[in-house]
Amino acid sequence: MNKKILITGGTGFIGKSLVEYFSTQYFFPLRRNIWAPSSKELNLLDGPAVEAYLREHQFDIIIHAATYDAVPEFSTKDVTKQAENNLKMYFNLARCKTYFHKMIYFGSGAVYDRNHLKPKMKEEYFDQHIPMDQYGFSKYVMTKYTQTTNYIYNLRIFGVFGKFDDWRYRFISNACCKAVFGLPITIKQNVYFDYIYVQDLMRLVDWFIENDTSERVFNASGPVIVDYKTIAEKIKDISGKDLNIIIEKPELREEYSGDNSLLVSRVKDFHYTTLDKSLQTLYNWYDTHRHIINPDEFAY
């Protein structure tokens, strides 16, 4: 089947990964007709323009990867607009259900509220607390709406890593790039974190394109919970270099992880990439693309 798919946020980490994935490989042997317009071609904050675009093109699937996640050190975005703009983009798409069949978007573990984290949070833990930050709150509102629909799926991410990520400050990419240049790997504060390799996330998206479930929200968690120090040591071993690993704050932060048992029970026979293999692949990619890295731009 030739499904017509709209990918929003096609220039961002996840969006770019989706475009590459569907352009080069398939988990299922099916054709994909991919559309990934730029923000100039489709302004998701412009409700009438979004409706007209969807009415004209009549997509089978929308994969909503665009997000307004303002990082003050690396973005000129207005941090006070995070909730407003994330919600506008989401609802400008969601309300046009007449013009598409299914929508898949990416939630965040931030919906559980960063001040009330606990290990391996289940989907049922949602709504025990309302997030205090704008980003978490926007994802909270999206989730509440998604739960009322029969055409939207929320893949809730805690941590995701892979090429195209922002190597300046995102920990795993940052550590790989520093290792490539033989620089010390710095950990501001150690923490047990829930990571999924971006290629595994792509394969999950492909599964949800072809399948339906009664549940609408899933923790898209990785296969293992791992701490930063262990990741840094694995990257050091992969590099084969005598790197210094610096931990600025030795005490552990609160674990940030989700329980993926619901996802595993629905997506049968899904095999995650091992952490060692995914780190090796990522390190090798940065090693062969070191020309895109400027060590002077590392955040820490």
JOBEL-V29010 format. One record per residue. N is the residue number from 1. RES is the residue in one small letter. PHI is phi in whole degrees, 0 to 359 (none if undefined). Layout:
((N;RES;PHI) (N;RES;PHI))
This chain:
((1;m;none) (2;n;258) (3;k;275) (4;k;267) (5;i;238) (6;l;262) (7;i;249) (8;t;267) (9;g;69) (10;g;293) (11;t;261) (12;g;273) (13;f;304) (14;i;288) (15;g;299) (16;k;296) (17;s;295) (18;l;296) (19;v;300) (20;e;295) (21;y;302) (22;f;288) (23;s;274) (24;t;238) (25;q;203) (26;y;225) (27;f;287) (28;f;247) (29;p;281) (30;l;237) (31;r;282) (32;r;228) (33;n;257) (34;i;264) (35;w;239) (36;a;222) (37;p;293) (38;s;286) (39;s;295) (40;k;286) (41;e;281) (42;l;215) (43;n;273) (44;l;292) (45;l;275) (46;d;259) (47;g;305) (48;p;299) (49;a;293) (50;v;296) (51;e;299) (52;a;295) (53;y;295) (54;l;291) (55;r;296) (56;e;290) (57;h;261) (58;q;51) (59;f;280) (60;d;283) (61;i;229) (62;i;248) (63;i;251) (64;h;267) (65;a;253) (66;a;290) (67;t;209) (68;y;252) (69;d;249) (70;a;282) (71;v;255) (72;p;309) (73;e;289) (74;f;233) (75;s;218) (76;t;266) (77;k;294) (78;d;280) (79;v;297) (80;t;285) (81;k;258) (82;q;302) (83;a;296) (84;e;302) (85;n;286) (86;n;298) (87;l;289) (88;k;299) (89;m;300) (90;y;297) (91;f;285) (92;n;297) (93;l;276) (94;a;300) (95;r;288) (96;c;264) (97;k;298) (98;t;297) (99;y;254) (100;f;207) (101;h;265) (102;k;213) (103;m;233) (104;i;239) (105;y;222) (106;f;250) (107;g;274) (108;s;212) (109;g;297) (110;a;296) (111;v;293) (112;y;280) (113;d;81) (114;r;298) (115;n;272) (116;h;226) (117;l;284) (118;k;212) (119;p;297) (120;k;49) (121;m;293) (122;k;273) (123;e;304) (124;e;292) (125;y;285) (126;f;300) (127;d;78) (128;q;288) (129;h;216) (130;i;263) (131;p;301) (132;m;271) (133;d;272) (134;q;295) (135;y;297) (136;g;299) (137;f;294) (138;s;298) (139;k;292) (140;y;296) (141;v;296) (142;m;301) (143;t;296) (144;k;302) (145;y;288) (146;t;304) (147;q;296) (148;t;267) (149;t;256) (150;n;237) (151;y;223) (152;i;240) (153;y;239) (154;n;247) (155;l;264) (156;r;275) (157;i;260) (158;f;258) (159;g;215) (160;v;225) (161;f;219) (162;g;162) (163;k;295) (164;f;80) (165;d;288) (166;d;279) (167;w;292) (168;r;293) (169;y;218) (170;r;283) (171;f;305) (172;i;294) (173;s;296) (174;n;300) (175;a;293) (176;c;298) (177;c;294) (178;k;296) (179;a;295) (180;v;303) (181;f;267) (182;g;71) (183;l;263) (184;p;299) (185;i;265) (186;t;256) (187;i;244) (188;k;297) (189;q;205) (190;n;290) (191;v;201) (192;y;276) (193;f;230) (194;d;257) (195;y;246) (196;i;237) (197;y;290) (198;v;300) (199;q;293) (200;d;292) (201;l;297) (202;m;299) (203;r;293) (204;l;293) (205;v;302) (206;d;300) (207;w;296) (208;f;287) (209;i;296) (210;e;264) (211;n;229) (212;d;236) (213;t;225) (214;s;287) (215;e;279) (216;r;248) (217;v;234) (218;f;225) (219;n;286) (220;a;273) (221;s;272) (222;g;277) (223;p;283) (224;v;219) (225;i;262) (226;v;222) (227;d;267) (228;y;303) (229;k;298) (230;t;296) (231;i;299) (232;a;298) (233;e;294) (234;k;294) (235;i;294) (236;k;300) (237;d;296) (238;i;298) (239;s;290) (240;g;72) (241;k;250) (242;d;274) (243;l;270) (244;n;270) (245;i;254) (246;i;254) (247;i;248) (248;e;289) (249;k;238) (250;p;289) (251;e;288) (252;l;283) (253;r;282) (254;e;297) (255;e;299) (256;y;238) (257;s;206) (258;g;236) (259;d;269) (260;n;257) (261;s;297) (262;l;295) (263;l;300) (264;v;298) (265;s;288) (266;r;263) (267;v;268) (268;k;290) (269;d;59) (270;f;274) (271;h;245) (272;y;285) (273;t;289) (274;t;294) (275;l;299) (276;d;299) (277;k;293) (278;s;293) (279;l;293) (280;q;298) (281;t;298) (282;l;293) (283;y;300) (284;n;298) (285;w;295) (286;y;294) (287;d;296) (288;t;270) (289;h;236) (290;r;297) (291;h;294) (292;i;273) (293;i;256) (294;n;246) (295;p;304) (296;d;290) (297;e;261) (298;f;299) (299;a;288) (300;y;204))
